[in-house]
Structures are given as structure tokens and as C-alpha cells.
Amino acid sequence: MKLFGHPASTCTRKVLFTLHETNTPYELELVDFAKGEHKAPAHLARQPFGQLPALDDDGFALYESRAMARYLDGKAGFKLSSQDLTTRAVMEQFISIETSDFTPNAMKFIYHHIFGRPQTPEVLEAAGKMLDTCYGVIDKQVATRTYLTGDHLSIADISFAPYIEYMAGTPAKDILAAHKHAQAWWTRVSERPAWLKTVGRA
Ligand SMILES: N[C@@H](CCC(=O)N[C@@H](CS)C(=O)NCC(=O)O)C(=O)O
């Protein structure tokens, strides 16, 4: 199992978190953003959009981090996704919220405060309002649950992690802190050994 990516990339981290949670052996092949390797022909052959990450499982090639998380989870016996119809539907609902409503707005804060790509105050204000709505939805969900779909971590929790981690270094951390159940959920997710390995804290 080869993962072509970068340890600081949010989408690479989503897949690394899944690999660690499922105890899947892998090799990380570094694709160096700084050298533009993600836009070089070798990587474009793996990922036509020139983005990280890409996966190669003994000749089976896959891109898109959420597809990889689902594939790796299935291969490991669905440890991170319930086969119960309604539980699975809720997981997919939260992965969609992450993809459509959460991440595009989280990235505004991450670009502005972490990656040196300035955003206007109006853009940050609108993004903050959307994040507040997203954290409100999460807060309600985890008020009575350990993780987003119940007692077990799922791909839904994993999908949010890389963005919340980066936002800890931005004013958006206060939006999360205003939702005490969501904040407590993030503490549980971020203290998992698999996440600590993903971000190099274990
Ligand atoms: N939908 C893709 C998004 C991948 C993506 O945007 N990756 C970022 C790094 S986290 C990237 O490579 N950005 C560089 C670029 O788009 O040129 C996925 O989930 O894998």
C-alpha cells in the first residue's frame, strides 16, 4: 500500500488517519509541494488534478481522499463504518456536510491564517457564520453520542479532523469552543493514538 502525499496536507492526513485507525501497513511516498512535484507528469499520471494524495494498492490506483478512506475501511472489514442502513446514512450525511459546507469555509481561515493566502474580512465573516452553523449541527449530534454516528469513530469523524486541527491556530477555534459538546467531541477525536500518529505527536 503506497500513499503518495505530504504529511502536512489535509487530504493526506485524512487518509493517514484511516490507515492508522485500521492498522493498515503502508509506505508514504513524499510528493513535495515546495518543488511543485504535485504538478509534475509522474504525479499527474496518478492524480489528474495535480492534487494530493493518491493511492496505489498493489497496482490498484485511486485518488480522492474520501474514496480512499471508504476503500481502506472496507478492505479492513468496515471497522469505521456501520453496515446498519440508518447509521450509514447518517455517516454519509456528515461526510457531505464536511465536504460541502464545512471544509470550503474552514479553508478560508486556514488559507488566511496558516498558509499566507489573505482573504477579505467579508469572506472570513461569511465563512465564520457557516462554520458556526456546522458546529451547531455537530454539537446537537454529539450531545448524546461519543462520535458522530454513535459509540464508534467513523469516516465522518475522520473527515473533519484535518481542518479542525489547522483551525486551532486561527480565530475559528473560538467558534468551536462556543459549542461545548462539539469541543468535547473534538478532544476525544484528537486524542486518539491514530490521530496523534497522523500529526506526528506520537
Ligand atoms: N478532493 C480532493 C482534494 C485534494 C486536494 O485539494 N489536495 C490539496 C492538498 S490537501 C492539493 O493538492 N492542493 C494543491 C492544488 O490543488 O494545486 C481529495 O479529497 O483528495
The ligand as an SDF file (V2000), in Angstrom:
LIG
                    3D

 20 19  0  0  0  0  0  0  0  0999 V2000
  -10.9600   16.2870   -3.4870 N   0  0  0  0  0  0  0  0  0  0  0  0
   -9.5330   16.0240   -3.3540 C   0  0  0  0  0  0  0  0  0  0  0  0
   -8.8640   17.3260   -2.9460 C   0  0  0  0  0  0  0  0  0  0  0  0
   -7.3710   17.1720   -2.8800 C   0  0  0  0  0  0  0  0  0  0  0  0
   -6.6880   18.4930   -2.5840 C   0  0  0  0  0  0  0  0  0  0  0  0
   -7.2370   19.5940   -2.7850 O   0  0  0  0  0  0  0  0  0  0  0  0
   -5.4540   18.3930   -2.1240 N   0  0  0  0  0  0  0  0  0  0  0  0
   -4.6750   19.5650   -1.8180 C   0  0  0  0  0  0  0  0  0  0  0  0
   -3.7630   19.2830   -0.6290 C   0  0  0  0  0  0  0  0  0  0  0  0
   -4.6700   18.9400    0.8410 S   0  0  0  0  0  0  0  0  0  0  0  0
   -3.7790   19.8850   -3.0030 C   0  0  0  0  0  0  0  0  0  0  0  0
   -3.1310   19.0130   -3.5510 O   0  0  0  0  0  0  0  0  0  0  0  0
   -3.7250   21.1680   -3.3880 N   0  0  0  0  0  0  0  0  0  0  0  0
   -2.8540   21.6030   -4.4230 C   0  0  0  0  0  0  0  0  0  0  0  0
   -3.5760   22.0420   -5.6510 C   0  0  0  0  0  0  0  0  0  0  0  0
   -4.8210   21.9310   -5.7200 O   0  0  0  0  0  0  0  0  0  0  0  0
   -2.9020   22.5110   -6.5610 O   0  0  0  0  0  0  0  0  0  0  0  0
   -9.3170   14.9250   -2.3090 C   0  0  0  0  0  0  0  0  0  0  0  0
  -10.1370   14.8220   -1.3870 O   0  0  0  0  0  0  0  0  0  0  0  0
   -8.3570   14.1370   -2.4260 O   0  0  0  0  0  0  0  0  0  0  0  0
  1  2  1  0
  2  3  1  0
  2 18  1  0
  3  4  1  0
  4  5  1  0
  5  6  2  0
  5  7  1  0
  7  8  1  0
  8  9  1  0
  8 11  1  0
  9 10  1  0
 11 12  2  0
 11 13  1  0
 13 14  1  0
 14 15  1  0
 15 16  2  0
 15 17  1  0
 18 19  2  0
 18 20  1  0
M  END
$$$$
